[in-house]
Amino acid sequence: MASLAAHKSAWLLASLLIVATWLTLKGETFIISALVVGAGLLSFFFITTIRLTEPSPLPSTFQLTWTSDYKINGQHLSGFARTETGEKLYVMYTLSSELEKHFFEATSITGFTYVVQGELVAPNPPAHTYAFSFEKYLVSKGARGIFEVKSWRLMSKKKTISSVLSKYRFHLKKHIETSFPPSLIAEAQALLIGLRDMDDDLQRAYQKLGITHLFAISGLHVALVSWLFYEGLLRWGIRKEMAIIILLILLPVYGVLAGGAPSVIRAVSIVELIMLLRFTRWDISVDDALAISFISFVLLEPGVIFQIGFQLSYLATASLIYSRGIFQDRNWLHKSFLITFVCQLLVYPLLLYYFYELSISSFLANIIFVPLFSFIILPINFLMLIATFLSMPLAKLVFNVYEPMRNWLTEAILFLQALPLQLWSPGKPAFWLVCIAFVSVLFSLYFLEAKHYCKVAIVLLIPAFCIHLAPILYKETKITFLNVGQGDCTIIELPFRRAVYVVDAGGVLRFRQEPWKVSNSPYEVGRQVVVPFLKGKGIREVDILILTHPDADHVEGAEEVLEEITMREIHVTPGSLNTPAMQDLLAEATKQKVPVKEKMEGTSWHVGSTSFHYLSPRDTHYEGNDDSIVLFIQQQSFHALLTGDLEEAGERQLIKLYGQQLANITLLKAGHHGSKTSSIEPFVELLQPSLTVFSAGRNNRYQHPHDIVVERFKKRRLATKTTSIDGTIEVTIYRDKWIVRTEKDLVRN
């Protein structure tokens, strides 16, 4: 609460008075009351001295010291560093050569101090409401902004405890890469040192089963390691008191080596606090230890409260602590199910709010996989790591036994995730629905402890039913021009979701690069922009995916969308199926048995009061942009024209064939991103659109939309909007009127 106050509004600090009063009436211990008061005072200090004070401008030359949180991707080195004054910056540096890249890959630069020159740049805004926001990410990390390095010079290499431990972690990472079989490297790095670099397909499989958290070092993980180490010390004949002291010293070391994620810090701090206080004969309850850990964490790093990992970690732990009555007098199987059920139940509103979907199978999958990973796979990975230091022949023998079994488990996971009805995808619920869901969860836990199972089902299902239905309870037609950069993607939603159509799916024009410059995780428009939008809106099924023509900036993302969203059918322009850009999509469509149909002029259909017509192409021979599918939409007095990449010849043909029908339309999606080869004078003069949308990328190399084209609309006083400037654009059509909202309006709402 104090941290939120520090970031949002000083008025929130007043709520701490209520907490303090309540604590006084409850007769709480002095330490808890003092911590609450301290939280308020420190937050007030944060507001008055930092938040309300403009940060001083960065000097032209200054020093940056790298933290351990950095990565190398392609030709870019990026991560967090601190200035001489302690400010945190997200630093981006473009590597100049392959030799320089090899140096940074082979060297831990934590603690390296550079004298740098460059500029502070603003993060790019998110593509839409449901897309990843880099600005929010920086806030959660406590960073001031992005600093692009133009030049730098190594000044010194600081040796601190943190930098030394980070160096050992780096060497451990390299050791695993060189000594473990390739198929086991990602698992070992994730479970042993908290590095997650999993194959995309396998990661998605774990997400569908709701067991991705198994590859993060969790509280159970830390507790198990602590117990094993403690018992090992006792077996070696070390006295109990000395074993506790050794554990108190080594646990923070393990926390740093494990990556220092919120779940690790939470677990380590709680264990340290309980053991330290008990060592001094001062008992403290687990829930008080959790509260002290939470308050201390947000005071030291206020932005962490906005990290989903932090929220889920503390919430899941609290759910177990305060649900102990539910687990009493149960057999082990029943207890295992209830522990999983309670954890998943309390975090499900948050999961929906952040990820827009929930794994249904996780309630059962975790019963099997949590014990399997915690008590079998994790210890085996520790044994294999130890074996690689003691004897590589012994390690290879263990690998030869374990690797086939682990591969069988992977195949089983891939099989299970392919089963239908794995995910509930209702979209991002409104904040008030999230609050209602949390209240319903608390009531359900009360009824669960009382063993009133019918009441549990009722209080859970009613809010869930409301969340599920909320995205379809509207009576307007919505046309959204998604900001996919230099490409096209338009989503059409009819009232009450009677139908959903996606016109093009964006994509990236990729150019050949030297191998060392190629990104390890290339940007994917379909997966990173289109899919989050559809899932955020609660769109679980698309009736028709319309691909206007086979250019990469229109179709490359289609395969990624098809992998995540159910499609009924796909429409393509005739003659385009044999082009290289369509091959991945066709393979995925064949795999999922989605029909792909060639469509041309004359195709039309109606849904309610809305009609759809294809006005182009007129023949089956694909020759380029002028053979784009052109879609005409009519809903009473509202008329819209989506033209793909249509150019001059295609526009003249439309004038000739449909001149009267297209005169004075309402909405135009301009052809070819506003290229000067499109939107010719006669076409603009005929259509006189009330609103024209240009879909183009920020600072694109083609200068779309071209100044000449924009001027044609301006001189006729015709309104235009561009995705590169306005972001995602939504046009909402009511019975007798329509309104347009840009990304700023959508975020504000």
Residue pairs with C-beta under 8 A, 6 or more apart in sequence:
1 12
1 15
1 16
1 19
1 39
2 13
2 16
2 39
2 40
2 42
2 43
2 295
2 298
2 299
3 43
3 298
3 299
3 302
3 303
3 304
3 305
4 12
4 305
5 11
5 12
5 13
5 15
5 16
5 40
5 43
5 47
6 43
6 46
6 47
6 51
6 302
7 51
7 139
7 302
7 303
7 305
7 306
10 44
10 47
13 40
13 43
13 44
13 47
16 36
16 37
16 39
16 40
19 36
20 33
20 36
20 37
20 40
23 32
23 33
23 36
24 33
29 288
31 292
32 288
32 291
32 292
35 291
35 292
35 295
36 295
38 295
38 299
39 295
39 298
39 299
42 299
43 302
46 302
55 87
55 144
58 83
58 120
58 147
60 117
61 115
61 116
61 117
62 83
62 84
62 115
62 116
63 83
63 84
63 113
63 114
63 115
63 116
63 155
64 81
64 82
64 83
64 89
64 91
64 113
64 114
64 116
64 147
64 152
65 81
65 82
65 111
65 112
65 113
65 114
65 158
66 79
66 80
66 81
66 91
66 109
66 110
66 111
66 112
66 113
66 114
67 79
67 80
67 81
67 82
67 88
67 110
68 110
68 162
68 163
68 166
68 169
68 260
69 79
69 80
69 141
70 77
70 78
70 79
70 80
70 81
70 91
70 109
70 110
71 77
71 78
71 79
72 95
72 101
72 104
72 105
73 519
73 520
73 521
74 516
74 517
74 518
74 519
74 520
75 94
75 95
75 101
75 516
75 517
76 92
76 93
76 94
76 95
76 519
77 92
77 93
77 94
77 95
77 104
78 90
78 91
78 92
78 93
79 90
79 91
80 88
80 89
80 90
80 91
80 141
80 143
81 88
81 89
81 91
81 147
82 88
82 89
83 89
87 144
88 141
88 142
88 143
88 144
89 120
89 143
89 144
89 145
89 146
89 147
90 138
90 141
90 143
90 145
90 146
90 147
91 116
91 146
91 147
91 149
92 146
92 147
92 148
92 149
93 148
93 149
93 152
94 149
95 101
95 104
98 514
98 516
101 516
106 174
108 166
108 167
108 170
108 171
110 162
110 163
110 166
110 167
110 170
111 157
111 158
111 159
111 160
111 162
111 163
111 166
111 167
112 154
112 156
112 157
112 158
113 154
113 155
113 156
113 157
113 158
114 152
114 153
114 154
114 155
115 152
115 153
115 155
116 147
116 149
116 151
116 152
117 149
117 150
117 151
117 152
118 147
118 148
118 149
118 150
118 151
119 147
119 148
119 150
120 144
120 145
120 146
120 147
121 145
121 146
121 147
121 148
122 145
122 146
123 134
123 135
123 138
123 145
123 146
124 134
124 698
125 133
125 135
125 727
125 743
126 132
126 133
126 134
126 135
126 743
127 482
127 483
127 484
127 485
127 529
127 533
127 727
127 728
128 482
128 483
128 529
128 532
128 533
128 536
128 727
128 728
128 743
128 746
129 536
129 728
129 743
129 746
129 747
130 356
130 428
130 532
130 533
130 535
130 536
130 537
131 528
131 529
131 532
131 533
132 528
132 532
134 146
136 306
138 144
138 145
138 146
139 303
139 306
140 303
140 304
140 306
140 307
141 303
142 301
142 302
142 303
142 304
162 256
165 253
165 256
165 257
166 256
168 257
169 193
169 256
169 257
169 259
172 192
172 193
172 257
173 189
173 193
173 195
175 388
176 185
176 188
176 189
176 192
176 193
176 385
177 185
177 189
179 388
179 392
179 395
180 188
180 384
180 388
180 399
181 399
181 403
183 403
183 406
183 407
184 384
184 399
184 402
184 403
184 406
186 196
186 197
186 198
186 199
187 215
187 377
187 381
187 406
188 381
188 384
188 385
189 195
189 196
189 197
190 196
190 197
190 198
190 215
190 216
190 217
191 215
191 217
191 221
191 373
191 377
191 378
191 381
192 258
192 381
192 382
192 385
193 257
193 258
193 259
194 216
194 217
194 258
194 259
194 260
194 261
194 264
195 259
196 215
196 216
198 206
198 215
201 414
202 410
202 413
202 414
203 212
204 417
205 413
205 414
205 416
205 417
206 212
206 214
206 215
206 413
206 417
207 359
208 359
208 361
208 417
208 422
208 423
209 359
209 361
209 362
209 365
209 369
209 413
209 416
209 417
209 422
210 344
210 358
210 359
210 361
210 362
210 363
210 365
210 366
211 362
211 365
211 366
211 369
211 370
211 373
214 369
214 370
214 373
216 261
216 263
216 309
217 258
217 259
217 261
217 263
217 264
218 263
218 267
218 313
219 263
219 266
219 267
219 270
219 313
219 317
220 370
220 374
221 267
221 374
221 378
222 251
222 254
222 255
222 258
222 264
222 267
222 268
222 271
223 267
223 271
224 374
224 375
224 378
225 254
226 247
226 251
226 271
228 379
229 247
229 250
230 243
230 244
230 247
233 242
233 243
233 246
233 247
234 240
234 243
238 246
241 279
244 275
244 279
245 279
247 275
248 272
248 275
248 276
248 279
251 268
251 271
251 272
252 268
252 272
254 268
255 264
255 265
255 268
258 264
261 309
262 297
262 304
262 307
262 309
262 310
262 313
262 314
263 309
263 313
265 293
265 297
266 290
266 293
266 294
266 297
266 310
266 313
266 314
266 317
269 293
269 296
269 297
270 286
270 289
270 290
270 293
273 284
273 289
273 292
273 293
274 284
274 286
274 289
277 283
277 284
278 284
286 321
287 318
287 321
287 322
290 314
290 317
290 318
290 321
294 314
297 304
297 310
298 304
298 305
304 310
305 311
308 350
308 354
311 350
312 347
312 350
312 351
315 346
315 347
315 350
316 343
316 346
316 347
318 346
319 342
319 343
319 345
319 346
319 347
319 445
320 339
320 342
320 343
322 445
323 338
323 342
323 445
323 449
325 449
326 338
326 342
326 445
326 448
326 449
327 335
327 338
327 339
330 338
336 367
336 371
337 363
337 367
338 448
340 362
340 363
340 366
340 367
340 370
341 363
342 445
342 448
343 366
344 362
344 363
344 366
345 441
345 444
345 445
345 460
346 441
346 445
348 358
348 437
348 441
349 429
349 434
349 437
349 438
349 441
350 434
351 357
351 358
352 358
352 426
352 428
352 429
352 434
352 437
352 467
353 428
353 429
353 431
353 434
356 425
356 426
356 427
356 428
356 532
356 535
356 536
356 538
357 423
357 424
357 425
357 426
357 535
358 423
358 424
358 425
359 365
359 422
359 423
359 424
360 421
360 422
360 423
360 424
361 416
361 419
361 422
365 416
377 406
380 398
380 402
383 398
384 395
384 398
384 399
384 402
387 394
387 395
387 398
388 395
424 468
425 535
425 538
425 540
426 467
426 468
426 470
426 471
426 538
427 470
427 471
427 535
427 536
427 537
427 538
427 539
428 536
428 537
428 538
429 437
429 467
429 470
430 470
433 463
433 466
433 467
433 470
436 463
436 466
437 463
437 464
437 467
440 459
440 460
440 462
440 463
441 460
443 455
443 459
444 455
444 456
444 459
444 460
447 453
447 455
447 456
447 459
448 456
470 538
471 497
471 537
471 538
471 539
472 496
472 497
472 538
473 496
474 495
474 496
475 495
475 496
476 495
476 732
476 733
476 734
477 492
477 493
477 494
477 495
477 610
477 635
477 638
477 732
477 733
478 491
478 492
478 493
478 730
478 731
478 732
478 733
479 490
479 491
479 492
479 493
479 633
479 640
479 667
479 730
479 731
479 733
480 490
480 491
480 492
480 493
480 533
480 728
480 729
480 730
480 731
481 489
481 490
481 669
481 693
481 695
481 723
481 728
481 729
481 730
481 731
482 489
482 490
482 491
482 506
482 529
482 530
482 533
482 723
482 728
483 529
483 723
483 724
483 727
483 728
483 729
483 743
484 506
484 507
484 525
484 529
484 530
484 557
484 695
484 723
485 506
485 508
485 525
485 529
485 697
485 698
485 700
485 724
486 508
486 509
486 553
486 673
486 696
486 697
486 700
486 702
486 704
487 504
487 506
487 507
487 508
487 525
487 553
487 554
487 556
487 557
487 695
487 697
488 503
488 504
488 506
488 548
488 553
488 554
488 644
488 645
488 669
488 673
488 695
489 502
489 503
489 504
489 505
489 506
489 525
489 529
489 530
489 557
489 695
490 502
490 503
490 504
490 642
490 669
490 695
491 500
491 501
491 502
491 503
491 533
491 534
491 537
491 539
492 499
492 500
492 501
492 502
492 503
492 633
493 500
493 537
493 539
494 500
494 607
494 608
494 610
495 608
497 539
498 607
498 608
499 543
499 544
499 607
500 539
500 541
500 542
500 543
501 542
501 543
501 544
501 545
501 546
501 612
502 530
502 534
502 542
502 544
502 545
502 546
502 561
503 546
503 548
503 631
503 642
504 546
504 547
504 548
504 554
504 555
504 558
504 644
505 525
505 526
505 530
505 545
505 547
505 554
505 555
505 556
505 557
505 558
505 560
505 561
506 525
506 526
506 529
506 530
506 553
506 554
506 556
506 557
507 525
507 526
507 551
507 552
507 553
507 554
507 555
507 556
507 557
507 558
508 522
508 523
508 524
508 525
508 552
508 553
508 556
509 552
509 553
510 522
510 552
524 557
524 560
525 556
525 557
525 560
526 556
526 557
526 558
526 559
526 560
526 561
527 557
527 560
527 563
527 564
529 557
530 557
530 560
530 561
531 560
531 561
531 564
531 565
533 728
534 542
534 561
534 564
534 565
535 564
535 565
539 565
540 565
540 566
541 565
541 566
541 567
541 568
542 561
542 565
542 566
542 567
542 568
543 568
543 569
544 567
544 568
544 569
544 570
544 571
545 558
545 561
545 562
545 567
545 569
545 570
545 571
546 570
546 571
546 629
546 631
547 554
547 555
547 558
547 570
547 571
547 572
547 573
547 576
547 582
547 585
547 629
548 554
548 573
548 628
548 629
548 630
548 631
548 642
548 644
548 645
549 555
549 573
549 576
549 622
549 624
549 625
549 627
549 628
549 629
549 644
549 645
550 572
550 573
550 576
550 579
550 581
550 582
550 622
551 581
551 625
551 645
552 581
554 644
554 645
555 581
555 582
555 585
556 581
558 570
558 585
559 584
559 585
559 587
559 588
562 585
562 588
562 589
562 592
562 594
563 588
567 589
567 592
567 594
568 594
569 594
569 595
569 596
569 597
570 585
570 589
570 594
570 595
570 596
570 597
571 597
571 598
571 599
571 603
571 629
572 582
572 596
572 597
572 598
572 599
572 629
573 598
573 599
573 600
573 617
573 622
573 627
573 628
573 629
574 598
574 599
574 600
574 617
574 619
574 620
574 621
574 622
574 627
575 598
575 620
575 621
575 622
575 627
576 582
576 598
576 622
576 627
577 586
577 596
577 598
579 622
586 596
589 595
589 596
598 620
599 614
599 629
600 614
600 616
600 617
600 618
600 619
600 620
600 629
601 614
601 615
601 616
601 617
601 618
602 614
603 613
603 614
604 611
604 612
604 613
604 614
605 611
605 612
606 612
609 635
609 636
610 633
610 634
610 635
611 633
611 634
611 635
612 631
612 632
612 633
613 631
613 632
613 634
614 629
614 630
614 631
614 632
615 630
615 631
615 632
615 654
615 657
615 658
616 626
616 627
616 628
616 629
616 630
616 646
616 650
616 653
616 654
617 626
617 627
617 628
617 629
618 653
619 627
621 627
625 644
625 645
625 646
625 647
625 650
625 671
625 672
626 646
626 647
626 649
626 650
626 653
627 650
628 643
628 644
628 645
628 646
628 650
628 671
629 644
630 641
630 642
630 643
630 644
630 646
630 650
630 654
631 641
631 642
632 639
632 640
632 641
632 642
632 658
632 661
632 662
633 639
633 640
633 641
633 642
634 640
635 733
636 735
636 736
637 666
637 736
638 666
638 667
638 733
638 738
639 662
639 665
639 666
639 667
640 665
640 666
640 667
640 668
640 669
640 731
641 662
641 665
641 667
641 668
641 669
641 687
641 689
642 669
643 650
643 651
643 668
643 669
643 670
643 671
643 678
644 671
645 671
645 672
645 673
645 678
646 654
646 671
646 672
646 678
647 671
647 672
647 675
647 677
647 678
648 677
648 678
648 680
650 671
651 671
651 678
651 679
651 680
651 682
651 683
652 680
652 682
652 683
654 662
654 683
655 662
655 682
655 683
655 686
659 686
662 686
662 687
663 686
663 687
663 688
664 687
664 688
665 687
665 688
665 689
665 690
666 689
666 690
666 691
666 738
667 689
667 690
667 691
667 692
667 693
667 731
667 738
668 687
668 689
668 691
668 692
668 693
669 692
669 693
669 695
670 678
670 679
670 692
670 693
670 694
670 695
670 705
670 709
671 678
671 679
672 678
672 704
673 694
673 695
673 696
673 700
673 702
673 704
673 705
674 694
674 696
674 704
674 705
674 706
674 709
674 710
674 722
675 702
675 704
675 705
675 706
675 709
676 706
676 708
676 709
678 709
679 692
679 709
679 712
679 713
681 712
684 712
684 713
684 716
684 718
685 716
688 716
688 718
689 718
690 718
690 719
691 718
691 719
691 720
691 721
691 731
691 740
692 713
692 718
692 719
692 720
692 721
693 720
693 721
693 722
693 723
693 729
694 704
694 705
694 710
694 720
694 721
694 722
694 723
694 724
695 722
695 723
696 704
696 705
696 722
696 723
696 724
697 704
697 724
698 724
699 724
700 724
705 720
705 722
710 720
713 719
713 720
714 720
721 729
721 740
721 742
723 729
726 742
726 743
726 744
727 742
727 743
727 744
728 742
728 743
728 746
729 740
729 741
729 742
729 743
730 740
730 741
730 742
730 746
731 738
731 739
731 740
732 738
732 739
732 740
732 741
741 749
